[in-house]
């Protein structure tokens, strides 16, 4: 995070939906980094004031995948995708 929550912006919480229907909202501030597998569904709530600046980097290792959900299946056909099956 390159902005200071509560000073540079309001709102804009990072959230991930969980399999039990709840949401996880990790708290982090300016200078903190958040690492997670990017195929995990995630979003940012609306920023209500100010500007929320972040730096995003994706690191990938291994074979290419044709799955638009970036699952580990090499021949995902969406209907058989373990990630697509978990979508609400």
Backbone bond lengths (Angstrom), bond angles and torsions (degrees), N, CA, C in turn:
res aa  C-N    CA-C-N  psi(-1)  N-CA   C-N-CA  omega(-1)  CA-C   N-CA-C  phi
1 X - - - 1.449 - - 1.523 107.11 -
2 X 1.301 116.02 127.21 1.466 119.66 178.40 1.525 112.29 -106.53
3 X 1.327 116.67 8.45 1.463 122.11 175.17 1.524 108.13 -121.81
4 X 1.316 116.03 160.96 1.457 121.52 -178.47 1.532 109.73 -103.15
5 X 1.361 117.28 106.03 1.463 119.70 -179.87 1.529 111.03 -56.73
6 X 1.327 115.78 137.96 1.459 120.50 179.73 1.523 112.67 88.74
7 X 1.337 117.34 -20.60 1.465 120.16 176.47 1.522 111.39 -113.34
8 X 1.340 116.77 -49.35 1.462 120.76 -179.70 1.527 112.45 -85.05
9 X 1.325 116.77 -24.14 1.459 120.42 -179.30 1.525 110.17 -158.91
10 X 1.332 115.20 162.71 1.465 123.57 174.57 1.524 107.44 -121.76
11 X 1.321 117.01 149.91 1.457 120.89 -177.98 1.521 108.86 78.14
12 X 1.335 117.18 -150.80 1.452 121.71 174.06 1.514 115.51 67.87
13 X 1.337 118.30 29.73 1.464 120.91 179.95 1.527 110.43 -69.84
14 X 1.313 116.72 138.18 1.459 123.64 174.83 1.529 107.21 -82.51
15 X 1.333 117.37 129.48 1.461 120.20 -179.20 1.526 110.98 -135.04
16 X 1.320 114.93 153.42 1.463 121.54 172.51 1.524 108.00 -130.50
17 X 1.331 117.28 129.28 1.459 119.19 174.73 1.525 109.38 -72.73
18 X 1.309 117.00 142.23 1.462 122.18 -179.77 1.532 109.85 -107.13
19 X 1.313 116.62 159.52 1.470 121.45 -176.47 1.519 113.29 -60.52
20 X 1.351 117.43 -27.39 1.464 119.93 -179.48 1.525 112.89 -82.13
21 X 1.344 117.25 4.35 1.461 121.62 179.05 1.517 114.10 94.17
22 X 1.322 117.64 -9.58 1.471 120.91 178.26 1.532 109.52 -83.50
23 X 1.312 115.77 176.19 1.465 122.16 175.36 1.512 109.22 -122.31
24 X 1.311 115.76 146.17 1.460 121.80 175.13 1.522 107.53 -108.62
25 X 1.324 117.26 132.36 1.462 122.38 179.90 1.529 108.82 -128.65
26 X 1.341 117.37 89.21 1.466 119.02 179.96 1.530 110.84 -68.01
27 X 1.312 116.10 142.48 1.465 119.91 177.46 1.520 108.94 -95.28
28 X 1.309 116.35 129.93 1.452 120.65 175.30 1.519 108.61 -151.36
29 X 1.311 116.25 155.93 1.452 120.89 -174.06 1.512 112.67 -127.31
30 X 1.314 115.27 -171.85 1.464 122.23 -178.76 1.524 109.61 -54.91
31 X 1.314 116.15 129.41 1.456 121.49 179.67 1.517 114.13 91.58
32 X 1.331 117.33 -11.83 1.462 120.91 179.44 1.527 110.50 -83.46
33 X 1.326 115.37 154.93 1.464 121.81 175.19 1.521 108.52 -121.63
34 X 1.303 115.83 145.18 1.454 122.55 178.59 1.522 107.49 -121.65
35 X 1.324 116.94 120.48 1.457 122.14 179.79 1.520 109.04 -112.18
36 X 1.324 116.50 133.90 1.457 121.02 177.56 1.529 107.67 -159.50
37 X 1.310 116.44 160.27 1.462 119.30 176.03 1.531 107.43 -70.30
38 X 1.322 116.33 123.97 1.463 119.71 -170.45 1.518 113.85 -72.21
39 X 1.339 118.17 -12.50 1.459 117.56 175.21 1.524 111.32 -78.89
40 X 1.337 116.99 -7.46 1.471 119.88 173.93 1.536 107.51 -71.21
41 X 1.321 115.86 131.05 1.464 119.27 179.37 1.526 108.92 -59.26
42 X 1.324 116.22 136.07 1.463 121.03 -178.46 1.525 108.67 -154.46
43 X 1.331 116.00 158.92 1.460 120.48 177.36 1.512 109.55 -158.72
44 X 1.321 114.17 171.16 1.462 121.64 177.45 1.521 107.28 -123.03
45 X 1.317 116.26 128.08 1.466 120.72 178.51 1.537 108.98 -67.27
46 X 1.321 117.39 158.49 1.468 119.77 -177.81 1.534 113.07 -57.51
47 X 1.327 115.07 140.53 1.462 121.76 172.42 1.522 106.54 -81.66
48 X 1.334 116.98 124.60 1.464 120.74 -175.44 1.520 113.13 -96.26
49 X 1.342 117.46 -16.34 1.471 121.26 177.29 1.526 108.67 -160.70
50 X 1.317 116.31 146.77 1.452 120.99 176.38 1.520 113.09 79.38
51 X 1.329 115.05 -160.57 1.464 121.94 -178.05 1.518 109.47 -130.08
52 X 1.311 116.35 127.90 1.471 123.22 178.42 1.520 107.86 -100.34
53 X 1.321 117.80 108.18 1.461 122.91 179.61 1.520 110.06 -103.67
54 X 1.330 115.90 130.02 1.461 121.58 178.47 1.524 108.92 -136.60
55 X 1.303 115.55 160.59 1.459 122.71 173.51 1.523 106.62 -115.12
56 X 1.324 117.18 127.10 1.455 121.82 -179.04 1.521 109.24 -116.41
57 X 1.324 116.49 131.85 1.464 122.05 175.70 1.519 107.97 -135.42
58 X 1.326 116.58 137.82 1.464 121.00 176.82 1.515 108.65 -117.16
59 X 1.317 116.35 132.93 1.454 122.97 178.55 1.522 108.08 -117.87
60 X 1.305 117.31 129.19 1.455 121.93 -178.53 1.518 109.62 -128.37
61 X 1.307 115.95 138.05 1.458 121.81 174.41 1.518 107.93 -134.10
62 X 1.309 117.02 147.84 1.451 120.08 177.90 1.506 112.27 104.42
63 X 1.326 116.17 -173.68 1.464 120.69 -176.09 1.526 111.85 -71.74
64 X 1.311 114.78 157.55 1.464 120.97 177.21 1.517 109.88 -66.35
65 X 1.310 116.51 154.67 1.460 121.99 176.86 1.515 108.56 -126.44
66 X 1.318 116.61 140.70 1.461 120.11 177.94 1.526 111.48 -89.87
67 X 1.310 117.60 -7.77 1.458 121.78 -176.27 1.525 110.24 -72.72
68 X 1.322 116.84 126.54 1.460 119.89 178.81 1.529 112.01 -68.34
69 X 1.322 117.46 -13.13 1.461 121.56 177.86 1.518 111.06 -93.40
70 X 1.320 116.63 -0.55 1.466 123.14 177.82 1.522 112.30 59.65
71 X 1.329 116.82 32.21 1.455 118.78 176.44 1.531 108.45 -73.82
72 X 1.301 117.35 178.64 1.452 120.44 -176.29 1.526 112.94 -88.14
73 X 1.312 117.29 -3.17 1.461 121.19 179.18 1.524 109.52 -73.38
74 X 1.313 117.45 131.19 1.461 120.86 179.17 1.523 112.67 -79.17
75 X 1.323 117.51 -20.01 1.453 120.35 -178.80 1.530 110.96 -130.61
76 X 1.305 116.24 45.95 1.461 122.78 179.73 1.523 109.64 -61.70
77 X 1.301 116.30 133.23 1.460 121.30 177.49 1.520 109.91 -117.02
78 X 1.311 117.09 39.15 1.455 126.33 -179.06 1.523 112.75 54.31
79 X 1.318 118.59 -56.10 1.456 119.48 -179.22 1.518 111.42 -65.15
80 X 1.343 117.83 -25.38 1.456 120.77 178.31 1.509 112.88 -100.10
81 X 1.313 117.62 1.59 1.473 122.45 -175.67 1.537 110.32 -71.74
82 X 1.321 116.60 127.71 1.462 119.60 179.97 1.526 111.54 -63.50
83 X 1.322 117.99 -28.81 1.471 120.48 178.66 1.517 110.77 -78.76
84 X 1.322 117.30 -40.95 1.468 120.09 179.01 1.528 109.57 -63.00
85 X 1.307 117.89 -35.60 1.464 121.18 179.98 1.522 111.67 -66.23
86 X 1.329 117.78 -25.14 1.464 121.84 -179.07 1.525 112.59 -88.49
87 X 1.355 117.14 -5.29 1.473 119.98 -179.27 1.508 110.48 -65.83
88 X 1.351 115.71 140.16 1.470 118.81 178.42 1.528 111.29 -68.50
